[in-house]
């Protein structure tokens, strides 16, 4: 595994490097800085009068879950959020016509002992491909405030292309779409199916700490986990995902060495150029016909709920 910082290579070579297990950090994309500023403004308003990184000291778990459960969908589906994501993708050199993206997800990691289920779930060792992500998925992860080695995330350096025992066979993407409707109500326990490595202890870990204003890219097949937050401060980050349509069609992507989930997240992606979804016949040709009654795309909030 190699970490590249601001690589000056064409996007196809960059994506292949990521499919091979490398990590990439961009430190000089103006839209990332704009996205960080925008997200900080949102969090300052949400938690006023408290410092967002310390708001957990003043807000109990149930109230915190309600606050985040109301705010996160508005942020995720806001036109401003989507516009900034598309700008980041274009500035990184990815094609607007050939790249599809998923909406940006704000993530919250509170210190140990506070909310760490449901809307603020602390992810154990996992691969995104265990959640129905395609082999071509690239994750883009950016911190909103400064992160540290005691509240960030970590990668297993040896298991990118080696199988680990996991619970991905229990996960179906279509059923999960229905379960996600109740995520904000999960305060003391976790009731969604969350695929994870079983009894996994990595031999060699890597922690990357990008500064606010930087964005890290990695494959959806990377084995990674949240670090238990012992920093005393909440960690806020945002991630989104991209898929290249030509590579999806050709089957070029990261190795899927231990993925047993069912369903696909591909319908969540929209073309950067115009917001168009993948053609359904194209999706069925690659991933098959979904079971009758499946929830194919997670419902977005009503337009009036998007006002921020």
C-alpha positions as CSV (number, residue, x, y, z in Angstrom):
1,X,0.0,0.0,0.0
2,X,1.3,3.4,-1.0
3,X,0.1,6.8,0.1
4,X,0.2,9.5,-2.7
5,X,-0.1,13.2,-1.9
6,X,-1.3,15.5,-4.7
7,X,-0.3,13.0,-7.5
8,X,0.0,14.5,-10.9
9,X,-1.3,11.6,-12.9
10,X,-4.4,11.2,-15.2
11,X,-7.6,10.1,-13.5
12,X,-7.7,6.6,-15.0
13,X,-4.2,5.8,-13.7
14,X,-5.2,7.3,-10.3
15,X,-8.3,5.1,-10.1
16,X,-6.4,2.0,-11.0
17,X,-3.8,2.8,-8.3
18,X,-6.7,3.0,-5.8
19,X,-8.2,-0.3,-7.0
20,X,-4.8,-1.8,-6.4
21,X,-5.0,-0.7,-2.7
22,X,-3.2,2.7,-2.7
23,X,-4.4,5.8,-0.8
24,X,-4.5,9.3,-2.3
25,X,-4.7,12.6,-0.5
26,X,-5.4,15.9,-2.3
27,X,-4.4,19.0,-0.3
28,X,-5.0,21.7,-2.9
29,X,-8.6,21.5,-4.1
30,X,-10.4,24.9,-3.4
31,X,-13.8,23.2,-3.3
32,X,-12.8,21.0,-0.4
33,X,-12.0,24.2,1.7
34,X,-15.4,25.7,0.7
35,X,-17.1,22.4,1.7
36,X,-15.3,22.5,5.1
37,X,-16.3,26.1,5.7
38,X,-19.9,25.3,4.7
39,X,-20.1,22.3,7.0
40,X,-18.6,24.2,9.9
41,X,-21.3,26.9,9.5
42,X,-24.0,24.3,9.5
43,X,-22.6,22.6,12.7
44,X,-22.1,25.9,14.5
45,X,-25.8,26.8,13.9
46,X,-26.9,23.3,14.8
47,X,-25.1,23.2,18.2
48,X,-25.2,26.9,19.1
49,X,-24.2,28.2,21.6
50,X,-21.8,25.2,22.1
51,X,-18.6,24.4,20.3
52,X,-19.6,21.5,18.0
53,X,-16.5,19.5,19.1
54,X,-17.6,19.8,22.7
55,X,-21.4,19.8,22.3
56,X,-21.6,16.2,23.7
57,X,-20.6,17.6,27.1
58,X,-23.9,19.6,27.2
59,X,-26.4,17.4,25.2
60,X,-27.6,14.0,26.3
61,X,-27.6,11.0,23.9
62,X,-31.4,11.1,23.1
63,X,-31.4,14.8,22.3
64,X,-28.2,14.5,20.3
65,X,-29.7,11.7,18.2
66,X,-32.8,13.9,17.5
67,X,-30.6,16.8,16.5
68,X,-28.5,14.8,14.1
69,X,-31.4,12.8,12.8
70,X,-33.1,16.0,11.7
71,X,-30.0,17.8,10.4
72,X,-28.2,15.0,8.6
73,X,-30.9,14.4,5.9
74,X,-31.1,18.1,5.2
75,X,-27.3,18.4,4.8
76,X,-27.1,15.2,2.7
77,X,-29.7,16.2,0.2
78,X,-29.1,20.0,0.1
79,X,-28.4,21.3,-3.4
80,X,-25.4,23.2,-1.9
81,X,-23.9,20.0,-0.6
82,X,-24.3,18.2,-3.9
83,X,-22.9,21.2,-5.9
84,X,-19.7,21.3,-3.7
85,X,-19.2,17.5,-4.1
86,X,-19.4,17.8,-7.9
87,X,-16.9,20.7,-7.8
88,X,-14.5,18.6,-5.8
89,X,-14.7,15.7,-8.2
90,X,-14.1,18.0,-11.2
91,X,-11.2,19.7,-9.6
92,X,-9.6,16.3,-8.9
93,X,-9.6,15.7,-12.7
94,X,-12.5,13.2,-12.8
95,X,-14.8,13.4,-15.9
96,X,-18.3,15.0,-15.3
97,X,-19.8,12.7,-18.0
98,X,-18.1,9.5,-16.9
99,X,-18.3,9.9,-13.1
100,X,-21.3,9.1,-10.9
101,X,-21.4,10.2,-7.3
102,X,-23.4,9.4,-4.2
103,X,-24.6,12.1,-1.8
104,X,-22.3,13.3,0.9
105,X,-22.7,11.7,4.3
106,X,-21.7,13.6,7.5
107,X,-20.1,11.3,10.1
108,X,-19.9,11.9,13.8
109,X,-17.6,10.1,16.2
110,X,-18.3,11.1,19.8
111,X,-15.9,10.2,22.7
112,X,-16.3,6.8,24.2
113,X,-19.3,6.7,26.5
114,X,-21.5,9.1,24.5
115,X,-23.7,8.3,21.4
116,X,-22.0,5.7,19.2
117,X,-25.0,3.8,17.7
118,X,-27.5,4.6,15.0
119,X,-27.0,8.1,13.6
120,X,-23.5,8.3,15.1
121,X,-22.5,4.6,14.6
122,X,-18.8,3.8,15.3
123,X,-17.8,1.4,12.5
124,X,-15.7,-1.7,13.4
125,X,-13.4,-3.3,10.9
126,X,-15.3,-3.5,7.6
127,X,-15.2,-3.0,3.8
128,X,-17.8,-0.9,2.1
129,X,-18.2,-3.6,-0.5
130,X,-19.8,-5.7,2.3
131,X,-22.6,-3.0,2.2
132,X,-23.4,-3.6,-1.4
133,X,-20.9,-1.1,-2.9
134,X,-19.5,-2.0,-6.3
135,X,-15.9,-3.0,-6.9
136,X,-15.4,0.3,-8.7
137,X,-16.4,2.5,-5.7
138,X,-13.9,5.1,-4.6
139,X,-14.5,6.7,-1.2
140,X,-13.7,10.4,-0.6
141,X,-13.2,11.3,3.1
142,X,-12.6,14.8,4.5
143,X,-12.3,16.0,8.1
144,X,-14.3,19.0,9.1
145,X,-12.1,19.9,12.1
146,X,-8.6,18.7,12.9
147,X,-8.5,15.0,13.6
148,X,-6.0,13.0,15.7
149,X,-4.7,9.5,16.0
150,X,-7.1,8.9,18.9
151,X,-10.3,9.8,17.0
152,X,-9.7,9.2,13.3
153,X,-9.9,5.9,11.3
154,X,-7.4,3.2,10.5
155,X,-6.6,0.8,7.6
156,X,-5.4,-2.8,7.8
157,X,-2.2,-2.8,5.7
158,X,-2.1,-6.5,5.0
159,X,-5.7,-7.5,4.3
160,X,-6.7,-5.3,1.3
161,X,-6.7,-8.3,-1.1
162,X,-6.8,-11.1,1.5
163,X,-10.0,-12.6,2.9
164,X,-11.0,-12.1,6.5
165,X,-13.9,-13.8,8.3
166,X,-16.9,-11.5,8.3
167,X,-20.7,-11.2,8.6
168,X,-21.4,-9.7,5.2
169,X,-23.7,-12.7,4.3
170,X,-26.3,-11.2,6.7
171,X,-26.5,-7.9,4.7
172,X,-29.0,-7.2,1.9
173,X,-28.8,-3.6,0.5
174,X,-32.5,-3.5,-0.4
175,X,-33.7,-4.6,3.1
176,X,-31.3,-2.2,4.6
177,X,-32.9,0.8,2.8
178,X,-36.0,0.2,4.8
179,X,-34.1,-0.2,8.1
180,X,-32.3,3.1,7.6
181,X,-35.6,4.9,8.2
182,X,-35.2,4.2,11.9
183,X,-31.5,4.9,12.3
184,X,-32.0,8.1,14.4
185,X,-34.0,6.2,17.0
186,X,-31.2,3.8,17.8
187,X,-29.7,5.4,20.9
188,X,-28.6,2.7,23.3
189,X,-28.3,-0.3,20.9
190,X,-27.7,-1.0,17.3
191,X,-30.5,-2.7,15.4
192,X,-29.4,-2.4,11.8
193,X,-27.4,-5.1,10.1
194,X,-23.9,-3.8,10.0
195,X,-21.4,-6.2,8.3
196,X,-18.1,-6.5,10.2
197,X,-14.9,-8.5,10.4
198,X,-15.2,-11.2,13.1
199,X,-12.6,-11.4,15.8
200,X,-10.2,-9.4,13.7
201,X,-6.9,-8.1,15.1
202,X,-4.7,-6.5,12.5
203,X,-1.0,-7.1,12.5
204,X,-0.1,-3.8,10.9
205,X,-2.3,-0.7,10.8
206,X,-2.1,2.7,9.0
207,X,-3.7,5.9,10.3
208,X,-3.8,8.8,7.9
209,X,-4.5,12.3,9.3
210,X,-5.4,14.8,6.6
211,X,-5.7,18.4,7.6
212,X,-9.1,20.2,7.2
213,X,-9.1,21.3,3.6
214,X,-7.7,18.0,2.4
215,X,-9.5,14.9,1.1
216,X,-8.5,11.3,1.1
217,X,-9.5,8.8,-1.6
218,X,-9.5,5.0,-1.1
219,X,-11.2,1.9,-2.5
220,X,-14.5,0.7,-1.1
221,X,-12.7,-2.6,-0.7
222,X,-10.2,-1.3,1.9
223,X,-10.5,-2.9,5.3
224,X,-10.9,0.0,7.7
225,X,-12.4,1.0,11.0
226,X,-13.2,3.9,13.3
227,X,-10.7,4.4,16.1
228,X,-12.4,4.4,19.5
229,X,-12.6,8.1,20.3
230,X,-10.6,8.8,23.4
231,X,-9.7,12.4,22.5
232,X,-12.4,14.1,24.5
233,X,-13.6,15.9,21.4
234,X,-16.2,14.9,18.8
235,X,-14.8,14.1,15.4
236,X,-16.8,15.4,12.4
237,X,-16.1,14.2,8.9
238,X,-17.9,14.0,5.5
239,X,-17.6,11.2,2.9
240,X,-19.0,10.6,-0.5
241,X,-18.4,8.0,-3.2
242,X,-17.8,7.9,-6.9
243,X,-18.0,5.3,-9.6
244,X,-16.6,5.5,-13.2
245,X,-19.1,4.2,-15.7
246,X,-16.6,2.8,-18.2
247,X,-14.8,0.8,-15.6
248,X,-18.1,-0.4,-14.1
249,X,-19.1,-1.6,-17.6
250,X,-15.8,-3.3,-18.2
251,X,-15.6,-4.9,-14.7
252,X,-12.4,-3.1,-13.8
253,X,-12.2,-2.5,-10.1
254,X,-10.8,-3.6,-6.8
255,X,-10.6,-7.3,-5.8
256,X,-13.7,-8.7,-4.0
257,X,-12.1,-11.4,-1.9
258,X,-14.6,-12.0,0.8
259,X,-17.9,-10.3,-0.1
260,X,-21.1,-12.3,0.5
261,X,-23.8,-9.6,0.8
262,X,-26.8,-9.3,-1.6
263,X,-28.2,-6.3,-3.4
264,X,-26.4,-3.3,-4.8
265,X,-25.9,0.3,-4.0
266,X,-25.4,1.4,-7.6
267,X,-28.8,3.0,-7.9
268,X,-27.8,5.6,-5.3
269,X,-25.2,7.2,-7.7
270,X,-25.9,10.1,-10.0
271,X,-23.9,11.5,-12.9
272,X,-21.9,14.6,-12.0
273,X,-22.7,16.3,-15.3
274,X,-26.5,16.4,-14.9
275,X,-27.6,14.3,-11.9
276,X,-28.9,11.5,-14.1
277,X,-29.2,8.0,-12.6
278,X,-27.8,4.9,-14.3
279,X,-30.2,3.4,-16.8
280,X,-32.2,0.6,-15.1
281,X,-31.6,-1.9,-18.0
282,X,-27.8,-1.2,-17.6
283,X,-28.0,-1.9,-13.8
284,X,-30.0,-5.1,-14.3
285,X,-27.6,-6.3,-16.9
286,X,-24.7,-6.0,-14.4
287,X,-26.4,-6.9,-11.1
288,X,-29.6,-8.8,-12.0
289,X,-33.2,-8.2,-11.3
290,X,-33.9,-7.2,-7.7
291,X,-36.4,-9.2,-5.7
292,X,-40.1,-8.1,-5.9
293,X,-40.9,-5.4,-3.4
294,X,-37.3,-4.3,-2.9
295,X,-36.6,-0.7,-1.7
296,X,-34.2,0.2,-4.4
297,X,-33.2,3.8,-3.5
298,X,-33.5,5.2,0.0
299,X,-36.2,7.8,0.1
300,X,-35.1,11.4,0.2
301,X,-36.8,13.9,2.5
302,X,-39.5,16.1,1.1
303,X,-38.4,19.3,-0.6
304,X,-39.6,21.5,2.2
305,X,-37.4,19.5,4.6
306,X,-34.3,20.5,2.7
307,X,-34.3,24.2,3.7
308,X,-31.4,25.0,5.9
